[in-house]
Amino acid sequence: MCRFCTRSAVRGIRFVRQGNLLNTTTFRLVLIYLALFVTSAVVLLGYVYWNTAGFLARQTDEAVQAEITGLAEQYAQGGLAQLVHTVIQRSRDPRQSLYLVVDARGSILAGNLDRRPAATLGPDGWLDFQYHRRTMDGTEEHTARARAFDLTDGSFLIVGRDIQELRSIEQLITSSLAWAIALTVAFGLVGGVIISRNMMARVDQINQTSRNIMRGDLSQRVSVVGSGDELDQLAESLNNMLDQIESLMVGMREVTDNIAHDLRSPLNRLRTRLERALMQPGATEEVRTELERSISDADHLLSTFNSLLAIARAEAGSQRDTLSSVDLSELVRGATELYAPVAEEAGMVCTVDIEDGLSVFGNRELLVQAIANLMDNAIKHGGQADGVPPQMLVRAYKEGRKVLVSVSDNGPGIAEQDRKRVLDRFVRLEVSRNTPGSGLGLSLVSALAHLHSGELTLEDAEPGLRVVLRMSTTEV
């Protein structure tokens, strides 16, 4: 173990992100249609209300006007006495009609109103006022609408109708309209939530299938309900596309594997012949040097082909059935013990921070290879900063339901725009052109991370680079 190694424990924080049903496209469409329906209903019901209330009001005004015409004829024929007689007769069974005749001195001569209303005439010559109507149980305050006239002899005549029932009908219509609109909005919102939930359930199923496919399981397919709707049509199209993609991927992997296998065998034979030639007596020093370089080149090619095969297997998910519960803490400690002497030989200060009891669901050999690649990458590239003692920090800790393994160095690092690109195959930045390697190390770790349903990210270590491998823990 490196003499600079230390340990510490860390605790993670779990972040939970929940989707919002109200932000779905389906719910928004329901709201748009609901708004259009409510607007149409308001316009239609408002038109009905206006016509109904207007008709009742016009009917009331016409009835009052007919009363006025009849009383005017009586006044013209017999004067005030005839008018008073007629009003007294009509007041005995007034129903909704209201009358009041007042002489020039202000005395009530006839009618069923107790006093002259205090209301002022409106611009249309009508006045609306409150009055007390006698009933079997006493008196009630009602609303009335009437017209008033000054007669030629100084008398005053009021003819009107009780419109309390009309106001009650208007209030009932208004209340009914308000409740109808409120219930329409409520049922529309509830229906929107139900429709959105049903739609989101099927969309979530498609998303889950897509995530499983992105993890490398190309055998996954979107389920078809059988309703024949647009989502079923989409699912069938996606499944046909996935069948084609899977066929192409399988064919490409088979070709890649065959090429790698076919080339690896001749390379092994070539390396064997070179070793035999190197062991033959009589070879000059120059020949031996060239043979050693050829063997080194052959080893580099074999390493490249082995990495390509490992990446192909990881992306294909062919080793997924070999995954089991692994003690990651012990595994990382073993890897650091193996690479600590290499780090010391390169003059690098190694610090280890490993939390106890970390476990993941994975392949032990593949995880060792991934962590070894990360440490080898830090040793190769982390000591390139001028004037700064090279350092490497290896951490393993838990963060919520995730287990993280990070390897940091204080080298030149990688620019943010290049961090995603270096995870591709055979990508080597200009600063790394003179160091050994083929540009497959981080690509292999990224493929192994996806095989373990994990994620590989590159971050700024300020200074240097921090490579973080995230995987789910097996702890309950």
Long-range contacts (C-beta under 8 A, 24 or more apart in sequence): 1-336, 1-337, 1-340, 2-336, 2-340, 2-341, 2-343, 2-344, 2-350, 2-352, 4-349, 4-350, 4-351, 5-336, 5-340, 5-350, 5-351, 5-352, 6-351, 6-352, 6-353, 7-352, 7-353, 7-354, 8-353, 8-355, 9-355, 9-356, 9-397, 10-353, 10-355, 10-395, 10-397, 10-398, 11-398, 12-397, 12-398, 12-399, 12-400, 12-402, 12-404, 13-399, 13-400, 14-399, 14-400, 14-401, 15-400, 19-200, 21-193, 21-196, 21-197, 21-200, 24-196, 24-199, 24-200, 26-192, 26-195, 26-196, 26-199, 26-200, 27-192, 27-193, 27-195, 27-196, 30-188, 30-191, 30-192, 30-195, 30-196, 31-192, 34-184, 34-185, 34-188, 34-189, 34-192, 37-184, 37-188, 38-181, 38-184, 38-185, 38-188, 41-180, 41-181, 41-184, 42-181, 45-177, 45-180, 45-181, 46-177, 49-173, 49-174, 49-177, 52-173, 53-169, 53-170, 53-173, 56-166, 56-169, 56-170, 57-166, 60-145, 60-161, 60-163, 60-166, 61-126, 61-145, 63-97, 63-161, 64-145, 64-146, 64-147, 64-159, 64-160, 64-161, 65-147, 67-97, 67-159, 68-147, 68-149, 68-159, 71-157, 71-159, 75-151, 75-157, 79-153, 80-109, 80-151, 80-153, 80-155, 83-110, 83-151, 83-157, 84-109, 84-110, 85-110, 87-111, 96-161, 96-162, 96-165, 97-159, 97-160, 97-161, 97-162, 98-131, 98-144, 98-146, 98-158, 98-159, 98-160, 98-161, 98-162, 99-158, 99-159, 100-156, 100-157, 100-158, 101-155, 101-156, 101-157, 101-158, 102-155, 102-156, 102-157, 103-154, 103-155, 103-156, 104-153, 104-154, 104-155, 109-155, 111-158, 113-158, 116-156, 116-158, 117-144, 117-146, 117-158, 121-148, 128-163, 133-162, 133-164, 143-167, 199-231, 202-231, 203-231, 206-231, 206-234, 206-235, 206-238, 213-242, 214-450, 215-317, 215-450, 215-453, 216-314, 216-315, 216-316, 216-317, 216-320, 216-450, 216-451, 217-317, 217-320, 218-242, 218-245, 218-246, 218-249, 218-250, 218-317, 219-246, 249-316, 253-312, 253-315, 253-316, 256-308, 256-312, 257-309, 257-312, 260-305, 260-308, 260-309, 260-312, 261-309, 263-305, 264-302, 264-305, 264-306, 267-298, 267-301, 267-302, 267-305, 268-302, 270-298, 271-295, 271-298, 271-299, 271-302, 274-298, 300-436, 300-438, 303-438, 304-438, 304-440, 307-438, 307-440, 307-441, 307-443, 307-444, 308-425, 308-440, 310-369, 310-444, 310-447, 310-448, 311-425, 311-440, 311-443, 311-444, 311-447, 314-366, 314-444, 314-447, 314-448, 314-450, 314-451, 315-447, 315-450, 315-451, 317-451, 319-363, 319-366, 319-451, 320-451, 322-363, 323-361, 323-362, 323-363, 323-452, 324-361, 324-362, 324-363, 324-364, 325-359, 325-360, 325-361, 325-474, 326-359, 326-360, 326-361, 326-362, 326-363, 326-364, 326-367, 327-358, 327-359, 328-358, 328-359, 328-360, 328-362, 328-367, 328-396, 328-403, 328-405, 328-471, 329-354, 329-355, 329-356, 329-357, 329-358, 329-359, 329-396, 331-364, 331-367, 331-368, 331-371, 332-358, 332-371, 332-394, 332-396, 332-405, 334-368, 335-368, 335-371, 335-372, 335-375, 336-375, 336-394, 338-372, 339-372, 339-375, 339-376, 339-379, 342-376, 342-379, 343-375, 343-379, 343-392, 346-379, 346-383, 346-390, 347-383, 347-389, 347-390, 348-379, 348-382, 348-383, 348-390, 348-391, 348-392, 348-409, 349-389, 349-390, 349-391, 349-392, 350-391, 350-392, 350-394, 351-391, 351-392, 351-393, 351-394, 352-393, 352-394, 352-395, 353-393, 353-394, 353-395, 353-396, 353-397, 354-394, 354-395, 354-396, 354-397, 355-396, 355-397, 355-398, 358-396, 358-397, 358-398, 358-403, 358-473, 359-403, 359-473, 359-474, 359-475, 360-403, 360-452, 360-471, 360-472, 360-473, 360-474, 361-452, 361-471, 361-472, 361-474, 362-452, 362-471, 363-451, 363-452, 366-448, 366-451, 366-452, 367-448, 367-452, 369-444, 369-448, 370-444, 370-445, 370-448, 370-449, 370-469, 371-405, 371-407, 371-469, 373-441, 373-442, 373-444, 373-445, 374-405, 374-407, 374-445, 374-467, 374-469, 375-407, 376-441, 377-407, 377-441, 377-442, 377-467, 378-407, 378-408, 378-409, 378-411, 378-465, 378-467, 380-432, 380-435, 380-436, 380-437, 381-409, 381-411, 381-412, 381-431, 381-432, 381-435, 381-465, 382-409, 382-410, 382-411, 382-464, 382-465, 383-409, 383-411, 384-411, 384-412, 384-431, 385-410, 385-411, 385-412, 385-463, 385-464, 388-463, 398-473, 401-472, 401-473, 402-470, 402-471, 402-472, 402-473, 403-470, 403-471, 403-472, 403-473, 404-468, 404-469, 404-470, 404-471, 405-468, 405-469, 405-471, 406-466, 406-467, 406-468, 406-469, 407-466, 407-467, 408-461, 408-464, 408-465, 408-466, 408-467, 409-461, 409-464, 409-465, 410-461, 410-463, 410-464, 411-463, 411-464, 411-465, 412-463, 412-464, 413-460, 413-461, 413-463, 413-464, 413-465, 414-458, 414-465, 416-460, 419-458, 420-458, 422-458, 423-456, 423-458, 442-467, 445-469
